Amino acid sequence: ERHAALASDVDVHEVLGSDVILDKSIVYWATAILDSRSIWWDGRRHITPLLDLVNADGIGRAHETKVEESAAVTRSSRPVKRGEQVFENYQQPNYLLFAFHGFMLESNPSDCALLGGLSINH
């Protein structure tokens, strides 16, 4: 679906070129990079390379990124000592973490089961 949508978008062809858009493997690679590296705020996707240095866990409140004076700001949900690793809580179930970020948390208080194909017959 994503490839078909991109392949029919005239602006995408102008920016990337038809040779890139018509190669599904390149589109799938680029989509995976965008999904695993971007964050959302104000209803739009953003690439924030330094935020990639922060790892995830399931402790504390969910992370929140805001724009302050034209800078993306994400504050820690708990105190961090100098030299200590910084973590953020995505507050997402493991199936979303895996699908969009490429990892799962062993201990994830936001985890749940994803069920499909269920129906109730009367």
C-alpha positions in Angstrom: 0.0 0.0 0.0 2.7 2.5 1.0 4.7 1.8 -2.2 1.6 2.2 -4.4 0.8 5.5 -2.7 4.3 6.8 -3.2 4.6 5.5 -6.7 1.5 7.6 -7.7 2.6 10.8 -6.0 3.9 13.3 -8.5 5.8 15.3 -5.9 7.6 12.2 -4.7 8.7 11.4 -8.2 10.0 15.0 -8.6 12.0 14.9 -5.4 13.3 11.3 -5.4 13.2 10.4 -9.1 11.3 7.5 -10.7 14.2 5.1 -10.6 14.1 5.3 -6.7 10.4 5.1 -6.4 10.0 2.2 -8.7 12.5 0.1 -6.8 10.5 -1.5 -4.0 13.5 -2.6 -2.0 14.7 1.0 -1.7 11.2 2.2 -0.7 10.9 -0.5 1.9 14.4 0.3 3.3 13.5 4.1 3.5 10.2 3.4 5.1 11.8 1.2 7.7 14.4 4.0 8.5 11.6 6.6 8.8 9.5 4.3 11.0 12.3 3.4 13.3 14.0 6.8 13.6 11.2 9.4 13.5 9.0 10.7 16.3 5.7 12.5 16.1 4.5 15.8 17.6 1.8 18.2 16.4 0.5 15.5 14.1 3.7 15.5 12.0 6.7 13.1 11.6 10.1 14.5 12.6 13.6 13.2 12.4 15.6 14.0 15.5 19.0 12.3 15.3 20.2 13.1 18.9 17.1 11.6 20.4 18.3 8.2 18.9 21.0 8.3 21.6 18.2 7.8 24.3 17.2 4.2 24.9 13.8 2.9 26.0 12.4 1.3 29.1 9.0 1.1 30.7 9.7 3.2 33.8 8.2 6.6 34.5 5.7 8.7 32.5 5.6 8.6 28.7 8.2 10.8 26.9 6.9 14.0 25.4 8.7 16.1 22.8 7.7 19.8 22.3 9.1 22.6 20.3 10.5 25.4 22.4 12.1 28.4 20.7 12.4 26.4 17.4 14.2 23.5 19.1 12.8 20.0 19.8 12.9 19.4 23.6 12.4 16.1 25.3 12.8 16.1 29.1 13.6 13.1 31.2 10.7 11.8 33.3 13.1 11.1 36.2 16.3 12.4 37.6 19.5 11.5 35.7 22.9 11.7 37.3 26.0 12.8 35.3 27.4 9.9 33.3 24.2 7.8 33.7 22.5 6.4 30.7 19.3 8.3 29.7 16.1 6.3 29.1 12.6 7.3 27.9 9.3 5.5 28.2 7.5 5.1 24.8 4.5 3.7 26.7 3.7 1.4 23.7 3.0 -2.3 23.6 5.8 -4.6 22.4 4.1 -5.3 19.0 4.3 -1.5 18.2 7.8 -1.2 19.5 8.9 -4.1 17.3 7.0 -3.0 14.2 8.1 0.7 14.3 11.3 0.7 16.3 12.8 -2.8 15.9 13.0 -3.8 19.5 10.8 -5.1 22.4 11.1 -4.6 26.2 11.4 -7.6 28.4 9.6 -5.9 31.2 6.9 -3.6 29.6 4.0 -2.4 31.7 2.3 -1.1 28.5 2.4 -4.5 26.8 -0.8 -6.2 25.6 -1.9 -9.0 23.3 -2.7 -8.2 19.7 -5.4 -10.4 18.5 -6.8 -10.7 15.0 -9.3 -12.8 13.1 -11.6 -13.2 16.0 -15.4 -13.3 15.5 -18.4 -14.2 17.6 -21.0 -16.5 16.1 -24.5 -16.5 17.4 
